[in-house]
């Protein structure tokens, strides 16, 4: 069964094409979201927090280059998405230009970036590049401050999108990281031709900064997870929404967690379905990753645990459900030794085992944003942006055994 998604998608097992892309111990529940009492502290091992995990190397890890061009900046697969059909894997990412920046991302904010796809037909071992016209952002839009190529203008969705088509893919994109606006695109031929962009409504929030994180629930029904702006119009707070008419209209279900205070944020969810009524999402906070669960199909949420106590400098999760029922979360580690890591849960996210080190040879903190899918042989393919020195940023992938 194919699995994947920004960018992460997960389809229920009853659906032909899957996209990537227990016991619960809530801290407390109030209204539509619950907030752990330790939400404002990035340190681990204190009261109410799980201890720091120990680590082990990934089994039989194989690293490959997906996109690596001198002088370029390949970045942020988590913003775009990953999809899979057996050993065919499709990955979205941004390709800008490298410019050294000690204080931030080393991308040239004056030169337009391209929104590209990489496709593998052999389970992630080799990749070819694609530059679809239909994925170009609308005129006048910058993506998180980076100028981009201009494509078609945003329109309203006509609805009746065939979510359960076997070759269906969906991606959600944003302008500002704080309040958007946001849009989406879809394809029914495995990402070769795209429809859109279509407007995503604000759902009564200050604005939405969408990446690709959705679950197909039926022919016309999809659940999507988004980052909403806070009341101060800064990022962010995670919200769940749903369409039941094939993407024509969207209804807000509930906020996943309370609004973080001051400059704190909860952003970039990655979600899976556990049962017909239960959902689990993982959320990026300032330097750690929290897990939340809903048992009423997304309307109310409760905190489960801190799935990752420390991500170094902050990095989004990629959550996937394996064929054997285990959950795997992968993430970039933005402190020395810089690299890509994972944790595995065997109890629907209630507890997480030792850290798995996929690689630890990163040159600077400017890396991560992974997306992960499982191949038919059970191995995982984790794609990310990376560097092994303060030179170009490239898209890499690690094939490994969970």
C-alpha positions as CSV (number, residue, x, y, z in Angstrom):
1,X,0.0,0.0,0.0
2,X,1.4,3.4,-0.8
3,X,2.0,5.8,2.1
4,X,3.1,9.3,2.6
5,X,2.7,14.1,3.9
6,X,3.5,19.7,4.6
7,X,4.2,18.5,3.7
8,X,2.5,14.9,5.2
9,X,-0.5,12.9,4.0
10,X,-1.9,9.7,5.5
11,X,-4.9,7.9,4.0
12,X,-6.9,5.2,5.8
13,X,-6.2,1.6,4.9
14,X,-9.4,1.3,3.1
15,X,-8.3,3.8,0.5
16,X,-6.2,2.7,-2.5
17,X,-3.5,5.3,-2.4
18,X,-2.0,6.2,1.0
19,X,0.0,9.4,1.4
20,X,2.4,10.1,4.2
21,X,2.0,13.4,4.6
22,X,-3.1,2.9,23.5
23,X,-3.2,4.4,26.4
24,X,-3.2,8.1,26.6
25,X,-2.0,10.2,29.5
26,X,-3.5,13.7,29.1
27,X,-2.3,16.4,31.4
28,X,-5.7,18.2,31.5
29,X,-8.6,18.8,29.2
30,X,-10.4,22.1,28.8
31,X,-12.7,23.1,25.9
32,X,-11.5,22.0,22.5
33,X,-7.8,21.6,23.3
34,X,-5.6,20.6,26.2
35,X,-2.3,22.1,27.1
36,X,0.4,20.3,29.0
37,X,1.6,22.1,32.1
38,X,5.2,22.1,30.8
39,X,4.4,23.7,27.4
40,X,6.5,26.8,27.9
41,X,9.7,25.0,29.0
42,X,12.1,23.4,26.4
43,X,14.1,21.5,28.9
44,X,13.5,17.8,29.5
45,X,13.6,15.5,32.5
46,X,11.8,17.9,34.9
47,X,8.4,17.3,36.5
48,X,5.7,16.3,34.0
49,X,8.2,15.6,31.2
50,X,9.6,12.4,29.9
51,X,13.3,11.8,30.5
52,X,15.8,12.5,27.7
53,X,16.1,9.5,25.4
54,X,19.2,7.5,24.8
55,X,20.2,6.9,21.2
56,X,21.2,4.1,18.7
57,X,22.2,4.2,15.1
58,X,19.6,3.4,12.4
59,X,19.8,-0.1,11.0
60,X,21.2,-0.6,7.5
61,X,21.0,3.1,6.7
62,X,21.7,4.1,3.1
63,X,22.1,7.9,2.2
64,X,21.3,9.1,-1.3
65,X,21.3,12.6,-2.9
66,X,17.9,13.7,-4.3
67,X,18.8,17.2,-5.5
68,X,22.4,18.6,-5.0
69,X,23.5,21.5,-7.2
70,X,26.5,23.7,-6.5
71,X,25.3,27.2,-5.5
72,X,21.7,26.3,-4.9
73,X,19.6,25.9,-1.8
74,X,17.3,22.9,-1.8
75,X,14.9,23.2,1.1
76,X,12.0,22.4,3.3
77,X,10.3,19.1,2.0
78,X,8.0,19.3,5.0
79,X,6.4,22.4,3.5
80,X,5.6,20.6,0.3
81,X,4.8,16.9,0.8
82,X,5.7,13.3,0.0
83,X,3.5,10.7,-1.6
84,X,4.1,7.0,-2.5
85,X,2.6,4.2,-4.7
86,X,4.5,1.1,-3.9
87,X,8.1,1.9,-4.8
88,X,7.2,5.1,-6.7
89,X,7.8,8.0,-4.5
90,X,7.1,11.7,-5.2
91,X,8.7,14.5,-3.1
92,X,8.1,18.2,-3.2
93,X,10.7,20.9,-2.2
94,X,11.9,24.4,-2.9
95,X,15.1,25.2,-4.9
96,X,16.5,28.6,-4.3
97,X,20.0,30.0,-4.4
98,X,22.6,29.7,-1.7
99,X,23.8,32.8,0.1
100,X,25.7,32.5,3.4
101,X,23.7,33.8,6.4
102,X,25.1,33.1,9.8
103,X,21.9,34.3,11.5
104,X,19.2,32.5,9.5
105,X,18.6,30.4,6.5
106,X,21.4,30.6,3.9
107,X,19.0,31.3,1.0
108,X,19.2,34.3,-1.3
109,X,16.0,36.3,-0.5
110,X,16.5,38.4,-3.6
111,X,16.4,35.7,-6.3
112,X,13.2,33.7,-7.2
113,X,13.1,30.1,-6.0
114,X,11.5,27.2,-7.9
115,X,8.9,24.7,-6.6
116,X,10.2,21.3,-7.8
117,X,9.3,17.6,-7.5
118,X,11.6,14.7,-7.4
119,X,10.3,11.2,-8.4
120,X,11.8,7.8,-7.6
121,X,10.7,4.6,-9.3
122,X,12.9,2.3,-7.3
123,X,12.0,3.0,-3.7
124,X,14.1,6.1,-3.2
125,X,17.5,4.9,-4.5
126,X,17.5,7.1,-7.6
127,X,15.6,10.2,-8.4
128,X,14.6,12.4,-11.4
129,X,13.5,16.1,-11.2
130,X,10.3,17.7,-12.5
131,X,9.3,21.3,-12.7
132,X,5.5,21.4,-13.1
133,X,4.0,24.5,-14.4
134,X,0.8,24.0,-12.4
135,X,2.6,24.2,-9.0
136,X,4.0,27.7,-9.5
137,X,2.7,30.1,-6.8
138,X,0.2,32.8,-7.8
139,X,1.4,36.2,-9.1
140,X,2.8,38.6,-6.4
141,X,3.3,35.9,-3.8
142,X,6.4,35.3,-1.7
143,X,6.8,32.0,0.0
144,X,8.0,32.6,3.6
145,X,9.7,35.8,2.4
146,X,11.4,34.2,-0.6
147,X,10.4,35.4,-4.1
148,X,9.1,32.7,-6.4
149,X,8.1,32.1,-10.0
150,X,4.6,33.4,-10.9
151,X,1.9,31.0,-12.0
152,X,-1.9,31.0,-12.2
153,X,-4.0,33.3,-9.9
154,X,-5.9,31.8,-7.0
155,X,-9.5,30.9,-7.6
156,X,-12.3,29.4,-5.6
157,X,-12.5,25.6,-5.5
158,X,-15.3,24.1,-7.5
159,X,-15.4,21.1,-5.2
160,X,-16.1,17.5,-6.0
161,X,-12.4,16.7,-6.0
162,X,-12.0,12.9,-6.2
163,X,-10.0,12.3,-3.0
164,X,-10.0,8.5,-3.3
165,X,-8.7,8.4,-6.9
166,X,-5.8,5.9,-6.8
167,X,-3.4,8.5,-8.3
168,X,-4.6,11.5,-6.2
169,X,-2.2,13.9,-4.5
170,X,-2.8,17.1,-2.6
171,X,-0.5,19.9,-1.4
172,X,-1.3,23.0,0.6
173,X,0.9,26.1,0.5
174,X,1.2,29.5,2.2
175,X,2.5,33.0,1.6
176,X,3.4,34.4,5.1
177,X,4.4,32.0,7.8
178,X,2.2,33.9,10.2
179,X,-1.3,34.5,8.6
180,X,-0.9,33.3,5.0
181,X,-3.0,33.5,2.9
182,X,-3.0,29.9,2.0
183,X,-4.0,27.8,-1.1
184,X,-4.0,24.2,-2.3
185,X,-3.4,22.2,-5.5
186,X,-4.3,18.6,-6.4
187,X,-3.5,16.1,-9.1
188,X,-5.1,12.8,-10.2
189,X,-2.1,11.6,-12.2
190,X,0.6,11.2,-9.5
191,X,1.7,14.8,-9.7
192,X,2.3,15.3,-13.4
193,X,-0.5,17.7,-14.0
194,X,-1.9,20.0,-11.2
195,X,-5.2,21.8,-10.7
196,X,-5.3,25.0,-8.7
197,X,-4.3,27.0,-6.9
198,X,-7.6,27.2,-4.9
199,X,-8.1,29.4,-1.9
200,X,-8.2,28.0,1.6
201,X,-10.5,30.0,3.9
202,X,-9.2,31.5,7.2
203,X,-11.8,29.4,9.1
204,X,-12.4,32.3,11.5
205,X,-8.8,32.6,12.5
206,X,-6.4,35.6,12.1
207,X,-5.1,33.7,9.1
208,X,-3.7,30.3,8.0
209,X,-0.1,29.3,7.1
210,X,-0.7,25.9,5.4
211,X,1.7,23.1,4.8
212,X,0.8,19.7,3.5
213,X,-0.8,17.5,6.2
214,X,-4.1,15.8,5.4
215,X,-6.0,12.5,5.8
216,X,-8.4,11.3,3.1
217,X,-11.5,9.9,4.8
218,X,-13.7,9.2,1.8
219,X,-14.5,10.1,-1.8
220,X,-15.5,13.7,-0.8
221,X,-14.2,13.9,2.7
222,X,-10.8,15.1,3.9
223,X,-9.4,16.2,7.2
224,X,-6.6,18.8,7.1
225,X,-4.3,20.1,9.7
226,X,-3.1,23.7,9.5
227,X,-1.2,26.4,11.4
228,X,-3.4,29.3,12.4
229,X,-2.1,32.7,13.4
230,X,-2.4,33.7,17.0
231,X,-4.4,36.7,18.2
232,X,-1.3,38.8,17.8
233,X,-1.1,37.6,14.1
234,X,2.1,35.7,14.7
235,X,2.6,32.0,14.2
236,X,1.0,29.9,15.5
237,X,-1.5,27.4,16.8
238,X,-2.6,24.2,15.1
239,X,-6.2,23.7,14.0
240,X,-8.0,20.8,12.4
241,X,-10.5,21.3,9.6
242,X,-12.6,19.1,7.3
243,X,-14.4,19.2,3.9
244,X,-17.2,16.9,3.0
245,X,-18.0,18.3,-0.4
246,X,-14.7,17.5,-2.2
247,X,-12.9,20.7,-1.2
248,X,-15.5,23.3,-2.0
249,X,-16.1,24.3,1.6
250,X,-14.1,23.7,4.8
251,X,-15.3,23.6,8.4
252,X,-13.1,24.2,11.4
253,X,-13.2,21.2,13.8
254,X,-11.1,22.4,16.8
255,X,-7.9,23.8,17.9
256,X,-5.4,21.1,18.8
257,X,-3.8,23.0,21.7
258,X,-4.1,26.3,23.6
259,X,-2.5,29.4,22.2
260,X,1.1,29.6,23.1
261,X,2.1,32.8,25.0
262,X,4.2,35.7,23.7
263,X,6.7,34.5,21.1
264,X,6.2,30.8,21.6
265,X,4.4,28.8,18.9
266,X,2.9,25.5,18.0
267,X,3.2,24.9,14.2
268,X,3.7,22.4,11.4
269,X,1.6,19.4,12.5
270,X,2.0,15.9,11.1
271,X,-0.9,13.5,11.7
272,X,-2.2,10.0,11.3
273,X,-5.5,8.2,11.8
274,X,-5.5,5.6,14.5
275,X,-9.2,4.4,14.1
276,X,-12.4,5.6,12.5
277,X,-12.8,8.1,15.3
278,X,-9.2,8.6,16.7
279,X,-6.5,10.9,15.4
280,X,-2.9,11.6,16.6
281,X,-0.9,14.6,15.6
282,X,2.6,15.8,16.4
283,X,3.3,19.5,16.6
284,X,6.5,21.5,16.4
285,X,7.2,23.8,19.4
286,X,10.2,26.0,20.0
287,X,12.7,23.2,20.7
288,X,10.6,20.1,21.1
289,X,7.7,18.1,19.6
290,X,4.4,17.4,21.4
291,X,1.8,14.7,20.6
292,X,-2.0,15.2,20.9
293,X,-4.9,12.9,20.4
294,X,-8.6,13.2,19.5
295,X,-11.1,10.4,20.0
296,X,-14.1,12.3,18.5
297,X,-12.7,12.6,15.0
298,X,-11.0,16.0,15.5
299,X,-13.4,18.1,17.4
300,X,-11.6,18.0,20.8
301,X,-8.0,17.2,21.6
302,X,-5.9,16.2,24.6
303,X,-2.2,16.2,25.2
304,X,-0.6,12.8,25.2
305,X,3.2,13.3,25.8
306,X,6.2,15.2,24.7
307,X,7.2,12.9,21.8
308,X,10.6,14.5,21.3
309,X,12.1,16.4,24.3
310,X,14.8,18.3,22.2
311,X,15.2,19.1,18.5
312,X,18.1,21.4,19.0
313,X,16.9,24.6,17.5
314,X,13.4,23.5,16.5
315,X,12.3,21.3,13.6
316,X,9.0,19.9,12.4
317,X,7.9,16.2,12.8
318,X,7.1,13.7,10.1
319,X,4.7,11.1,11.6
320,X,3.9,7.9,9.8
321,X,2.0,4.7,10.8
322,X,3.8,1.5,9.8
323,X,2.2,-1.6,8.4
324,X,2.8,-3.3,11.7
325,X,0.9,-0.6,13.6
326,X,3.9,1.2,15.1
327,X,4.4,4.9,14.8
328,X,7.6,6.6,13.7
329,X,8.3,10.3,14.0
330,X,11.4,11.7,12.2
331,X,12.8,15.2,12.6
332,X,15.9,17.3,12.1
333,X,18.3,17.9,15.0
334,X,19.6,21.4,14.9
335,X,22.3,21.2,17.6
336,X,25.7,19.6,17.5
337,X,26.0,16.9,16.2
338,X,23.6,18.2,13.6
339,X,21.6,15.5,11.7
340,X,18.4,13.6,11.3
341,X,16.8,11.5,14.0
342,X,13.7,9.4,14.7
343,X,11.7,7.9,17.6
344,X,9.3,4.9,17.5
345,X,6.1,4.2,19.5
346,X,4.4,0.8,19.9
347,X,1.4,2.1,21.9
348,X,-0.2,4.7,19.6
349,X,2.1,7.5,20.7
350,X,1.7,7.2,24.5
351,X,5.4,6.4,24.9
352,X,8.4,6.7,22.6
353,X,11.6,4.6,22.6
354,X,15.2,5.6,22.2
355,X,16.3,8.1,19.5
356,X,17.4,6.5,16.3
357,X,20.2,8.4,14.6
358,X,19.8,8.4,10.8
359,X,22.8,10.6,10.3
360,X,24.9,13.1,12.4
361,X,27.3,14.6,9.9
362,X,25.5,17.9,9.3
363,X,27.7,21.0,8.9
364,X,25.3,23.6,10.3
365,X,21.9,23.8,11.9
366,X,20.2,24.7,8.6
367,X,18.7,21.3,7.9
368,X,15.8,18.9,8.5
369,X,12.1,19.4,7.6
370,X,11.8,15.6,6.8
371,X,9.0,13.6,5.2
372,X,8.9,9.8,5.5
373,X,7.2,7.0,3.7
374,X,7.3,3.2,4.1
375,X,8.2,1.0,1.1
376,X,6.5,-2.3,0.4
377,X,9.5,-4.2,1.8
378,X,9.0,-2.4,5.2
379,X,12.0,-0.1,4.9
380,X,11.5,3.7,5.4
381,X,12.5,6.5,3.1
382,X,13.1,9.7,5.0
383,X,13.8,12.8,2.8
384,X,15.1,16.1,4.2
385,X,17.2,19.1,3.3
386,X,20.8,18.9,4.5
387,X,24.3,20.2,4.4
388,X,27.7,18.8,5.3
389,X,29.4,22.2,5.4
390,X,28.4,25.8,5.0
391,X,27.9,25.4,1.2
392,X,24.9,24.5,-0.9
393,X,21.8,23.0,0.9
394,X,20.8,19.8,-0.8
395,X,17.8,17.4,-0.6
396,X,18.9,14.0,0.7
397,X,17.2,10.8,1.7
398,X,18.0,8.0,4.0
399,X,16.7,4.5,3.4
400,X,16.6,2.6,6.7
401,X,14.9,-0.2,8.7
402,X,12.7,0.8,11.6
